[in-house]
Amino acid sequence: MKKKDFLFNYLNSLSPSGFENESQQIWIDYIKQYVDKVIIDNYGTAVGIINPESDFKVVIEAHVDEVSFRVKYISDKGYIYVIKNGGVDQQIAPSKKVNVHTSNGEIIDGFFGWPAIHVRGKGTKETHPSMDNIFIDVGADSKKEVNKMGIYVGNLITYPDKFSIMNNKYYVGKALDNKIGGYILSQVAKSINKKQTKLPFGLYIVNSVQEEVGLKGARMISETIKPDVAIIIDVTHDTTSPMMSKIKNGDIKCGDGPVLTYGPTIQQKLIQLIEKSAKNNNIPFQRKVSGSSTGTDTDSFAFSNGGIPSALISIPLKYMHTTVETSNINDVKNVKKLLIESLKNIEYNQDFKYLSI
């Protein structure tokens, strides 16, 4: 499969938290040609391994899952109320079309209804979308009719929006967080394979599940692999778009390069290695600071197995957790390049301790 075909197929496929198998299978089928071995765990995290015989293990990781909804309650009149599956934004829901996934694999068309502008504020307090008042209409007039369609409490609800390229400069889609990271990992594996790059360690290319609901897939696979080093790829907020606070979120811009995070979770010597790799190869990068945690899978790796030297490289992203998440194509290319150059600078059995006895 060509790179562009894989990109579109992967980004357009289904991967809500807990239901990542469709996207994950596409990723596995693509990456297995570039690695020596593929393993999966019971919850669906996939790992492509280069040099599996090595006892020094380096992880590069992204997460495959995207945010979505599930059916929570069906009213007697046939309206469907929902619960979040990850941090999906209910503010964008009104008038959005949805796919309701039945237990037998069928997809039912629906949409989030909303009172007309003429009546809002006139005898009703429902003026802003909230998880208590947004609802889905599937064209049914009763709960019995909804159930007859195959829709029950617990069923999955997703947006049907498709991935696209805007102005030959931006990727746009509903799941760039963080399937664009999984795409980058696949291209790192491809580059290492095609260029026959010799690595002095085992490289574990991890596409983990359930990040959006508590960093759970990373926690499980870290215990399985027990890596010596971990570099995580995720997204972070572009703060140049309207209504974004640079004071709260830092000064980050799409197109200005990968973002390196600094904070307690980030291992000092590893982030210094990555920063040096960027400088030595003229790769532009930006900086941000985190608090006590990064809120990404970095935390799961860093604080597992007695402490794994971990670092985070992020792709600037506009409009996170909406259906139009937007990232700059050059940033994606530079994250790939930075990751490859950083791997070249990791030595077998490298000691990342920065204190001596």
Secondary structure, DSSP 8 states (H G I E B T S, - for coil): --HHHHHHHHHHS--BTT--HHHHHHHHHHHTTSSSEEEE-TT--EEEEESTT-SSEEEEEEE--B-EEEEEEE-TTS-EEEEEESS--GGG-TT-EEEEE-TTS-EEEEEEE---TTTTTSS----S--TTT-EEE-S-SSHHHHHHTT--TT-EEE-----EEETTTEEEES-HHHHHHHHHHHHHHHHHHHTT---SSEEEEEEES--TTTSHHHHHHHHHH--SEEEEEEEEE--SSTT--HHHH----TTS--EEEESTTS-HHHHHHHHHHHHHTT---EEEE-SS--SSHHHHHHTSTT---EEEEEEEEBSTTSTTEEEEHHHHHHHHHHHHHHHHT--TT--------
